[in-house]
Amino acid sequence: MSVLGSIILPKSSWAKLGFLALLAALFAAGALGYLTPVQTLLDSEALTFHFMDVSITPYRLVKALLIVAMFMWLAGLVSDMAEKQVNRLHSVRASNRTLLAKALTLLIYLVFGISAIDLLGINLGALAVLGGAVGIGVGFGLQKITSNFISGIILLVEKSVEVDDLIELSDGTQGFVRHTSARYSLIETFDGREVMVPNEDFITGRVTNWTLTTKKGRVEIPVGVAYGSDIDLVEKLLLEAAHEHPRCAHEPEPQCFLDAFADSSVNFALYFWVDDVTEGRRGPKSDVMKAIWHKFAENGIEIPFPQRDLHIKGGLPAAAVSPEVQS
């Protein structure tokens, strides 16, 4: 298939020129009558295959293949030129350029395909039954593929998920969108896995896009201190630890709240924001927690931990213990 594709749609400039020269030479030879003996031989009754009301000859097959190859080559050439022109529209977002290029490619191949069918003398009305059968096949056997294709177009139009966005799916998959196609989107997770997610999942499922309108992200750190601690000092130290971190955003400001009076601790909640969530939140969270640990140690503030007292109620009297145990 790749060999046939390289013949019908050559990529290099020399291959395109050679293909064009070959077609021009064949048509010129046919117009001048040099191919008349070959045409007569290939179009003879002895080589004709009859199927119902249709007569098929080698000449007609070769002619049809050449016409299809020529139109496919022209469609590919025009499509490449249109895609290059679209990619030069730097004022248009990358997702819009991709959508426009795909739409133009589809339209160009559709126009050239219909032109080739008409030139071959095929009745387009006769393809209605085939089109109906294809529609039924799409409705049943290819419904998932069709759904993913349409979902991909919806994503490109809505711009709800784009390349390099940081997303989180309902099943817990997190990572960056690295590629989008007609069927799936490629997600690169934090541990280096590449997950191909069907486009339909982005439309029908719950998706968290951390970078849809802004790259800012909030970090939450719960902290418990012992009863008897100076709660005003605790709040001050927590805010200092957040402010001192280089990735802490100045807008919005870090906030600290007294959260609960628990069984063995007074609980606080520290919130601060980072400007670019794509650079990670765990690093700043770890750094601020280390700073809190050192500040509490310097100021004599204790972070409590659960303790259990074990009470042993009475044992056996000494007289009841066997001599073997006493020895």
PyMOL commands that set and color helices and strands:
alter all, ss='L'
color gray80, all
select helices_A, chain A and resi 2-8+13-31+36-42+45-47+58-87+94-119+124-140+143-158+199-204+231-243+277-279+282-298+318-320+323-326
alter helices_A, ss='H'
color red, helices_A
select strands_A, chain A and resi 49-51+54-56+166-169+174-180+184-189+194-198+207-209+217-225+255-261+266-274
alter strands_A, ss='S'
color yellow, strands_A
deselect
rebuild
show_as cartoon
